[in-house]
């Protein structure tokens, strides 16, 4: 029983990382109907920025905050300078642009920081004072940080007028323009927020999966799976999907097949769910009258 | 009275297709102007062209000054509110949130709160449903919401695209009565596009008749109403 609880809880820790990615992906998907394949690499790059700042002697939480702010700026800049140009381009063109971004960011990170794997220290203490050994302090901390961030984002979208404007743009950009909302600016802010969320996820994942330019390839796959499982048009469904995927992955690894092919099992379960419920567990089923 | 809105030689395009040819119209400050015409005459295009929602050329003047909005949000920020074709409801947001968005660009919170009350006075039905998801409203209620959202901007000019579309005749009468009251009490000028020529001419002081993207006829409502051709084609008697 202890072992099972341990697997579930530590699944929640990686799950919180997947949940953040799923949220970032769903946020951009909602306002643009596009899936940002470069989301993982953007987060990886942010994590390197944090690593560089910590190495330069900044205290962890200062580096953390600066990284979040910088990632926001970089994310918004990518939208304004790159994605904006492909506004009315066919979807496949945009997909290629995303893949291009992925490769470029990956290479730039490798060039700047080398491809050797680096360790990334956790800000949380070594030994657990509470939690009864079910989870490591970093796992608990990562879940705490993620939940705090999710709560802040919820409050932002639900209770501020900027958040309301962003929801309006996601839903009906034409109407949003008619009430005077600067749609372009909202899209840039959306990208910035997604990049900031990804940066937090990257910094929480790095102590577990280590830092290297390819660290996000697996994580991003789980993030996509999580978003689809929860319903990509429902950010909160996507978040729940993230936690579910984390737990599924751990349980599959421990009890079903071992860690070598746990990825396959987790994804097989997700495909099973999607076959039965194509819009995801919490997704909206759109019915069109013809 | 002076013209609040004026266009000279307005031409509008959808891609390569030209939809408006040298349209000159004027809306008096505080007045109501109707645009009549059959399906595809360019009525909706005219409203879209005023808000930079479609590519256009020609001159537009607002309040005596040339204006050239680059995007629809610029027109809105000048005080031109648009209750668009299809009503433009934010379906997943509540009625309240839809209305708050209408006043999104305004800085005077007290004024916004006052206008929210005023809008609820005009349309009590919306007040009853203020916490309801806007997508669950009936067509008539969504039209009321579209007009109210536009009013929340406290506009100087209100563009109305077929407020009668798809509504029961009784409800249409109601909405036009309220529009007349709004025009009288708020001194907001209106440019109204309508297929129901009778109702539109009752409300408007002057009217333009569009045919295949051109102004075919225009004048005070009484003159337009008396015109033989208009009567036969658009009024049906």
Interface residues (C-beta under 8 A of the other chain):
Chain A: X161 X164 X165 X167 X168 X171 X172 X174 X175 X176 X177 X178 X179 X180 X181 X182 X183
Chain B: X51 X53 X71 X72 X73 X76 X77 X81 X82 X84 X88 X89 X90 X91 X92 X93 X97 X100 X101 X102 X104 X105 X149 X153
